Amino acid sequence: MASSPDSDSGTPRLYLASASPRRRELLDQIGLAHTVLRVPAPPGEDEPQHEGETAADYVRRTARDKAERGRLWMAAQQLPVLPVLAADTTVVLQGQVLGKPADRADAARMLARLSGSLHQVHTAVALWHAGQLQEAVSVSEVRMRELTEADIARYCDSGEPYGKAGAYGIQGLAGTFIAHLAGSYSGVMGLPLYETAGLLRRVGILLP
């Protein structure tokens, strides 16, 4: 039997092809009723970056791939046809992509590298609708304060670094680490609302 998607209250206006509670929270914030598609993910925490692929190209590709997997899953499960929204976030330090940490040691290494450094957060949004794929990218600049070994250990103990690009989430305890942000808070969180609203308007989905 096909598994049912997780439904929000109200009549859903699109599918969210992401299990991220943060992205769901952001859609709730703007009053957009949606349904989460529990699409099986490829093996591994992150899709590999192709040789020679820039961070901007990488995050666009992975967001498009998520939207396409969501579209195919919708069809395979014979679900009602709705637009499919997907997003992907990556942290970039000195041109290198920092994905989700594999374990505590990996998280600690990432946080030590980000400590006191300026880095970029790229979040791509892809929207599949009526046979077309719309996309947009938000790029934000973030600087963390200097972190001590004790800071990093306590943060790793909290469990927050895991499942997050760059081993931190701005909406949680790591919010106290952020000394500077230029760009989109919601983009760093995982779904840039300005860019997302623009894509939705293109396909006729108006927000309250």
CORRA-V539370 format. One record per backbone hydrogen bond with DSSP energy under -1.0 kcal/mol. NH is the residue of the N-H (numbers start at 1). CO is the residue of the C=O. E is the energy in kcal/mol with one decimal. If there is no record, write none. Layout:
BEGIN
NH CO E
NH CO E
END
This chain:
BEGIN
6 36 -1.8
8 34 -1.4
13 33 -2.6
15 83 -3.1
16 35 -2.9
17 85 -3.2
18 16 -1.7
24 20 -1.7
25 21 -2.3
26 22 -2.0
27 23 -2.0
28 24 -2.4
29 25 -2.0
30 26 -1.2
31 28 -1.6
32 27 -2.4
35 14 -1.9
36 6 -2.7
37 16 -2.4
39 37 -1.8
53 50 -2.2
58 54 -2.7
59 55 -2.5
60 56 -1.7
61 57 -2.5
62 58 -2.5
63 59 -1.8
64 60 -2.4
65 61 -2.8
66 62 -2.0
67 63 -2.2
68 64 -2.5
69 65 -2.6
70 66 -2.3
71 67 -2.3
72 68 -2.5
73 69 -2.4
74 70 -2.5
75 71 -2.0
76 72 -2.8
77 73 -2.5
78 75 -1.1
79 74 -2.5
84 128 -2.3
85 15 -3.2
86 126 -2.7
88 124 -2.0
90 122 -2.6
91 98 -1.3
92 120 -3.4
93 96 -2.6
96 93 -2.0
98 91 -3.7
107 103 -2.4
108 104 -2.7
109 105 -2.1
110 106 -2.3
111 107 -2.5
112 108 -2.2
113 109 -1.9
114 110 -2.2
115 111 -1.6
116 145 -1.4
117 114 -2.5
119 142 -3.4
120 92 -2.6
121 140 -2.5
122 90 -2.6
123 138 -2.6
124 88 -2.4
125 136 -3.1
126 86 -2.8
127 134 -3.0
128 84 -2.9
129 132 -2.8
132 129 -1.9
134 127 -2.9
136 125 -2.1
138 123 -2.8
140 121 -2.3
141 182 -3.0
142 119 -3.3
143 180 -2.3
144 117 -1.5
145 177 -2.8
152 148 -2.2
153 149 -2.4
154 150 -2.7
155 151 -2.3
156 152 -2.6
157 153 -2.3
158 154 -1.3
159 156 -1.2
164 161 -1.3
166 99 -2.0
167 164 -2.2
172 169 -1.5
175 172 -1.9
176 173 -1.8
177 174 -2.0
179 143 -2.4
180 143 -1.5
182 141 -2.7
188 184 -2.1
189 185 -1.9
190 186 -1.3
191 186 -2.5
196 192 -2.4
197 193 -2.6
198 194 -1.7
199 195 -2.0
200 196 -2.3
201 197 -2.3
202 198 -1.6
203 199 -1.0
204 201 -1.5
205 200 -2.9
END
